[in-house]
């Protein structure tokens, strides 16, 4: 099942509007192509990506992102989304 929230601009201004501490899954995209799917504290992880903590993501020059708050352990949903989208920067990871 795909993300059920609309895409947002992949900008610092947009990410800082997210409340810290919200646990869930997120997807980073370039156009309709998935660049990276991750999970955890959405605010913290997205700020990290925007500041270059993942060189693969930075090289892809993403332009949008989306997220879903899951609460609890989001790892199962993350693995499901990785299998569904096959993001460029998750290919070395086992879903």
C-alpha positions as CSV (number, residue, x, y, z in Angstrom):
1,X,0.0,0.0,0.0
2,X,1.6,3.3,-1.0
3,X,2.0,6.5,1.1
4,X,-1.5,8.0,1.7
5,X,-0.4,11.6,2.3
6,X,0.3,14.2,-0.3
7,X,3.9,15.1,-1.4
8,X,5.6,18.1,0.2
9,X,8.5,20.2,-1.1
10,X,11.9,18.9,-0.1
11,X,13.0,22.1,1.6
12,X,14.3,23.0,5.0
13,X,11.4,25.4,5.4
14,X,8.9,22.6,4.9
15,X,10.6,20.1,7.1
16,X,11.0,22.4,10.1
17,X,7.2,22.8,10.1
18,X,7.0,19.1,11.3
19,X,6.7,18.6,15.0
20,X,9.7,16.8,16.5
21,X,9.2,13.4,18.1
22,X,6.6,12.1,15.6
23,X,7.6,8.5,14.8
24,X,6.8,7.0,11.4
25,X,7.9,6.3,7.9
26,X,8.9,8.8,5.2
27,X,9.7,8.8,1.6
28,X,12.0,11.1,-0.4
29,X,11.4,11.4,-4.1
30,X,12.6,13.0,-7.3
31,X,9.6,13.5,-9.4
32,X,7.7,10.2,-9.1
33,X,10.9,8.1,-8.5
34,X,11.6,7.0,-5.0
35,X,15.0,8.1,-3.7
36,X,14.9,6.8,-0.1
37,X,12.4,5.3,2.3
38,X,13.2,5.6,6.0
39,X,11.7,5.5,9.5
40,X,12.1,7.0,12.9
41,X,11.7,10.5,14.3
42,X,10.5,12.1,11.0
43,X,11.7,15.6,11.9
44,X,15.2,14.5,13.0
45,X,15.7,12.1,10.1
46,X,14.5,14.6,7.4
47,X,16.7,17.4,8.9
48,X,19.7,15.0,8.7
49,X,19.0,14.1,5.1
50,X,18.7,17.8,4.2
51,X,22.1,18.5,5.8
52,X,23.7,15.7,3.7
53,X,23.9,12.8,6.1
54,X,23.2,10.4,3.2
55,X,25.4,11.1,0.2
56,X,23.2,8.9,-2.0
57,X,20.1,11.0,-1.3
58,X,22.0,14.2,-1.9
59,X,23.3,13.0,-5.3
60,X,19.7,12.2,-6.4
61,X,18.7,15.8,-5.9
62,X,15.2,15.0,-4.5
63,X,12.4,17.6,-4.8
64,X,9.6,16.2,-2.7
65,X,8.8,14.0,0.3
66,X,6.0,12.5,2.3
67,X,5.5,10.8,5.6
68,X,3.1,8.8,7.7
69,X,3.0,8.7,11.4
70,X,2.9,5.2,12.7
71,X,3.7,5.3,16.3
72,X,5.4,2.3,17.8
73,X,7.9,0.4,15.7
74,X,7.7,1.5,12.1
75,X,10.1,-1.1,10.7
76,X,7.5,-3.4,9.2
77,X,5.8,-0.6,7.3
78,X,9.2,0.7,6.2
79,X,10.2,-2.7,4.8
80,X,6.8,-2.9,3.0
81,X,7.3,0.5,1.4
82,X,10.9,-0.3,0.4
83,X,9.6,-3.5,-1.4
84,X,6.9,-1.5,-3.1
85,X,8.9,1.6,-4.3
86,X,12.4,0.0,-4.7
87,X,14.1,3.4,-3.9
88,X,17.5,4.1,-5.4
89,X,19.3,4.7,-2.1
90,X,17.8,1.7,-0.3
91,X,19.0,-1.0,-2.8
92,X,21.9,-2.1,-0.6
93,X,19.6,-2.6,2.3
94,X,17.6,-5.7,2.9
95,X,13.9,-4.9,3.2
